[in-house]
Amino acid sequence: MNFGTLLRLANLLTISRLFLIPPFIYCFQADIMGAALAIFVVAALTDHFDGKIARKQGVTGFGKFMDPLADKLLTGAALICLALFKHVDNGLIPVWMVSVIMGREVLVTFLRIVFITKYGEVVSANQWGKYKMTSQLIVIVIGLTLLAFQDNLNATLIVQNRGPIYFMMYVPLILTVGSGLEFLINNRKPLFALVHATRYDPKAGT
């Protein structure tokens, strides 16, 4: 990959998403929920636009790998913030939910790295993976919106560990587990070759 490829607009948008994570965490922890919401929405929009631009300019290997990784880091940061929300005992969502979601992301990212290293193959996000990511972004945006406007709503109903944010999170949780299983099924041949130390040709699929 050359420097010109890295500087493509789609890739720059992906990189910008990474740089938005620290200010998002800071604003959330400082209870500046309006700013946290705005930053997260901007970051989510970069995900939407970098995909559209990449399809027009051509998808690069860097983009295929870094785009889903940036998504995982962004949503992971938001989920951890919700789980460690300091004004509610045990957070707005339970740690086990975050562990399941992030465990899937770590496993899939690890396997992608292994496939690149061993087979020179970059595995793109599958359709269910995109549904999973979209559902995570939507639920997080709704949750941040509720927190940003809680003074105008029923704060007691929103700020609790079994409130609306908790129940909404079951949608991305189910899609996350399902997309992880789909990833393993779709890549069962390279996985089999990896586990049994046999030869695998990505071009031949065997």
Kinemage of the C-alpha trace (Angstrom):
@kinemage 1
@onewidth
@group {chain A} dominant
@subgroup {mainchain}
@vectorlist {calphas} color= white
{ca met a 1} P 0.000 0.000 0.000
{ca asn a 2} L 1.453 3.373 -1.041
{ca phe a 3} L 1.017 6.763 0.630
{ca gly a 4} L -1.392 7.922 -2.065
{ca thr a 5} L -3.730 5.038 -1.288
{ca leu a 6} L -3.660 5.928 2.403
{ca leu a 7} L -4.603 9.517 1.588
{ca arg a 8} L -7.726 8.587 -0.332
{ca leu a 9} L -10.751 10.442 1.020
{ca ala a 10} L -12.495 7.261 2.164
{ca asn a 11} L -9.422 6.173 4.131
{ca leu a 12} L -8.995 9.636 5.652
{ca leu a 13} L -12.600 9.497 6.877
{ca thr a 14} L -11.892 6.110 8.439
{ca ile a 15} L -8.810 7.485 10.202
{ca ser a 16} L -10.759 10.547 11.383
{ca arg a 17} L -13.222 8.189 13.085
{ca leu a 18} L -10.368 6.889 15.230
{ca phe a 19} L -9.358 10.421 16.260
{ca leu a 20} L -12.921 11.192 17.356
{ca ile a 21} L -12.931 8.408 19.967
{ca pro a 22} L -10.848 10.180 22.698
{ca pro a 23} L -12.925 13.408 22.687
{ca phe a 24} L -16.102 11.317 22.764
{ca ile a 25} L -14.905 9.437 25.853
{ca tyr a 26} L -13.849 12.682 27.530
{ca cys a 27} L -17.217 14.373 26.923
{ca phe a 28} L -19.139 11.322 28.135
{ca gln a 29} L -17.120 11.008 31.320
{ca ala a 30} L -17.432 14.753 31.915
{ca asp a 31} L -21.235 14.511 31.572
{ca ile a 32} L -21.204 16.763 28.499
{ca met a 33} L -23.741 14.471 26.851
{ca gly a 34} L -24.779 16.875 24.095
{ca ala a 35} L -21.187 17.091 22.860
{ca ala a 36} L -20.695 13.325 23.242
{ca leu a 37} L -23.816 12.755 21.143
{ca ala a 38} L -22.657 15.215 18.455
{ca ile a 39} L -19.188 13.646 18.247
{ca phe a 40} L -20.596 10.138 18.011
{ca val a 41} L -23.067 11.144 15.276
{ca val a 42} L -20.267 12.766 13.255
{ca ala a 43} L -18.149 9.630 13.664
{ca ala a 44} L -21.079 7.438 12.586
{ca leu a 45} L -21.598 9.641 9.506
{ca thr a 46} L -17.958 9.168 8.492
{ca asp a 47} L -18.694 5.424 8.450
{ca his a 48} L -21.628 6.027 6.097
{ca phe a 49} L -19.782 8.354 3.733
{ca asp a 50} L -16.455 6.512 3.582
{ca gly a 51} L -18.320 3.425 2.389
{ca lys a 52} L -20.104 5.345 -0.369
{ca ile a 53} L -16.904 7.075 -1.468
{ca ala a 54} L -14.913 3.831 -1.398
{ca arg a 55} L -17.432 2.135 -3.702
{ca lys a 56} L -16.957 4.962 -6.221
{ca gln a 57} L -13.167 5.323 -5.956
{ca gly a 58} L -12.431 1.641 -5.436
{ca val a 59} L -12.045 -0.302 -2.213
{ca thr a 60} L -8.481 -0.640 -0.904
{ca gly a 61} L -7.027 -3.373 1.273
{ca phe a 62} L -6.410 -0.759 3.969
{ca gly a 63} L -10.039 0.313 3.875
{ca lys a 64} L -11.368 -3.254 3.927
{ca phe a 65} L -9.441 -3.928 7.128
{ca met a 66} L -9.416 -0.555 8.907
{ca asp a 67} L -13.045 0.469 8.287
{ca pro a 68} L -14.587 -2.369 10.362
{ca leu a 69} L -11.787 -2.025 12.933
{ca ala a 70} L -12.540 1.700 13.381
{ca asp a 71} L -16.237 0.828 13.755
{ca lys a 72} L -15.433 -1.728 16.445
{ca leu a 73} L -13.251 0.695 18.402
{ca leu a 74} L -15.877 3.457 18.204
{ca thr a 75} L -18.817 1.310 19.293
{ca gly a 76} L -16.655 -0.496 21.851
{ca ala a 77} L -15.712 2.809 23.467
{ca ala a 78} L -19.380 3.842 23.617
{ca leu a 79} L -20.508 0.506 25.062
{ca ile a 80} L -17.822 0.591 27.746
{ca cys a 81} L -18.867 4.144 28.664
{ca leu a 82} L -22.484 3.016 29.007
{ca ala a 83} L -21.467 0.012 31.104
{ca leu a 84} L -19.320 2.168 33.416
{ca phe a 85} L -21.807 5.046 33.669
{ca lys a 86} L -20.842 6.563 37.012
{ca his a 87} L -24.299 7.730 38.079
{ca val a 88} L -25.822 4.230 38.130
{ca asp a 89} L -24.634 1.194 40.054
{ca asn a 90} L -23.556 -1.495 37.540
{ca gly a 91} L -23.962 0.950 34.646
{ca leu a 92} L -26.701 1.482 32.081
{ca ile a 93} L -25.952 -1.867 30.429
{ca pro a 94} L -24.402 -4.936 32.092
{ca val a 95} L -20.745 -5.808 31.612
{ca trp a 96} L -21.672 -9.255 30.260
{ca met a 97} L -23.401 -7.640 27.268
{ca val a 98} L -20.297 -5.620 26.470
{ca ser a 99} L -18.131 -8.720 26.960
{ca val a 100} L -20.188 -10.772 24.474
{ca ile a 101} L -20.229 -7.996 21.868
{ca met a 102} L -16.555 -7.090 22.245
{ca gly a 103} L -15.552 -10.753 22.472
{ca arg a 104} L -17.090 -11.331 19.044
{ca glu a 105} L -15.287 -8.266 17.675
{ca val a 106} L -11.910 -9.324 19.088
{ca leu a 107} L -12.301 -12.868 17.711
{ca val a 108} L -13.299 -11.713 14.217
{ca thr a 109} L -10.544 -9.058 14.114
{ca phe a 110} L -7.958 -11.607 15.269
{ca leu a 111} L -9.023 -14.062 12.559
{ca arg a 112} L -8.901 -11.316 9.923
{ca ile a 113} L -5.317 -10.533 10.938
{ca val a 114} L -4.424 -14.231 10.812
{ca phe a 115} L -5.995 -14.608 7.343
{ca ile a 116} L -4.045 -11.587 6.068
{ca thr a 117} L -0.772 -12.842 7.555
{ca lys a 118} L -1.135 -16.481 6.542
{ca tyr a 119} L -3.144 -16.323 3.314
{ca gly a 120} L -2.744 -12.720 2.166
{ca glu a 121} L -6.540 -12.452 2.158
{ca val a 122} L -8.512 -9.515 3.566
{ca val a 123} L -11.966 -10.687 4.660
{ca ser a 124} L -14.591 -7.979 4.135
{ca ala a 125} L -17.489 -7.404 6.486
{ca asn a 126} L -20.461 -9.621 5.605
{ca gln a 127} L -24.052 -8.421 5.282
{ca trp a 128} L -25.035 -9.518 8.779
{ca gly a 129} L -21.956 -7.750 10.083
{ca lys a 130} L -23.240 -4.549 8.511
{ca tyr a 131} L -26.680 -5.072 10.060
{ca lys a 132} L -24.979 -5.625 13.396
{ca met a 133} L -22.956 -2.438 13.108
{ca thr a 134} L -25.964 -0.390 12.001
{ca ser a 135} L -28.041 -1.642 14.936
{ca gln a 136} L -25.233 -0.856 17.383
{ca leu a 137} L -24.872 2.684 16.038
{ca ile a 138} L -28.632 3.324 16.124
{ca val a 139} L -29.088 2.049 19.688
{ca ile a 140} L -26.055 3.993 20.936
{ca val a 141} L -27.271 7.207 19.257
{ca ile a 142} L -30.739 6.753 20.794
{ca gly a 143} L -29.174 6.063 24.190
{ca leu a 144} L -26.947 9.142 23.987
{ca thr a 145} L -29.920 11.226 22.874
{ca leu a 146} L -31.917 10.085 25.909
{ca leu a 147} L -28.994 10.966 28.184
{ca ala a 148} L -28.452 14.344 26.501
{ca phe a 149} L -32.113 15.303 26.922
{ca gln a 150} L -32.839 13.525 30.191
{ca asp a 151} L -33.563 16.822 31.970
{ca asn a 152} L -36.477 17.354 29.576
{ca leu a 153} L -37.618 13.749 29.876
{ca asn a 154} L -38.102 11.345 32.753
{ca ala a 155} L -34.531 11.103 34.044
{ca thr a 156} L -35.485 8.486 36.650
{ca leu a 157} L -36.758 6.185 33.909
{ca ile a 158} L -33.727 6.673 31.658
{ca val a 159} L -30.849 6.606 34.150
{ca gln a 160} L -31.138 3.098 35.567
{ca asn a 161} L -29.472 -0.231 34.870
{ca arg a 162} L -32.657 -1.869 33.624
{ca gly a 163} L -33.963 1.086 31.663
{ca pro a 164} L -34.723 1.583 27.951
{ca ile a 165} L -31.061 1.550 26.899
{ca tyr a 166} L -30.619 -1.890 28.457
{ca phe a 167} L -33.603 -3.410 26.643
{ca met a 168} L -32.738 -1.783 23.296
{ca met a 169} L -29.255 -3.293 23.496
{ca tyr a 170} L -30.661 -6.789 23.053
{ca val a 171} L -31.217 -6.077 19.333
{ca pro a 172} L -27.525 -5.457 18.474
{ca leu a 173} L -26.536 -8.190 20.937
{ca ile a 174} L -28.506 -10.823 19.010
{ca leu a 175} L -27.293 -9.513 15.635
{ca thr a 176} L -23.711 -9.459 16.905
{ca val a 177} L -23.817 -13.113 17.933
{ca gly a 178} L -25.564 -14.074 14.678
{ca ser a 179} L -23.069 -12.205 12.499
{ca gly a 180} L -20.191 -13.827 14.387
{ca leu a 181} L -21.598 -17.280 13.680
{ca glu a 182} L -22.092 -16.344 10.021
{ca phe a 183} L -18.460 -15.194 9.809
{ca leu a 184} L -17.243 -18.526 11.194
{ca ile a 185} L -19.485 -20.513 8.824
{ca asn a 186} L -18.517 -18.475 5.747
{ca asn a 187} L -14.818 -18.876 6.571
{ca arg a 188} L -14.935 -22.483 7.706
{ca lys a 189} L -12.466 -23.645 5.014
{ca pro a 190} L -9.581 -21.352 5.986
{ca leu a 191} L -10.447 -21.950 9.646
{ca phe a 192} L -10.282 -25.720 9.122
{ca ala a 193} L -6.951 -25.343 7.352
{ca leu a 194} L -5.675 -23.121 10.157
{ca val a 195} L -6.716 -25.486 12.944
{ca his a 196} L -5.437 -28.627 11.195
{ca ala a 197} L -2.332 -26.956 9.701
{ca thr a 198} L -3.282 -27.975 6.166
{ca arg a 199} L -2.888 -26.071 2.908
{ca tyr a 200} L -5.508 -23.509 1.885
{ca asp a 201} L -5.610 -21.605 -1.397
{ca pro a 202} L -7.864 -18.503 -1.135
{ca lys a 203} L -8.168 -18.250 -4.920
{ca ala a 204} L -9.267 -21.840 -5.295
{ca gly a 205} L -11.242 -21.809 -2.057
{ca thr a 206} L -9.637 -25.093 -1.055
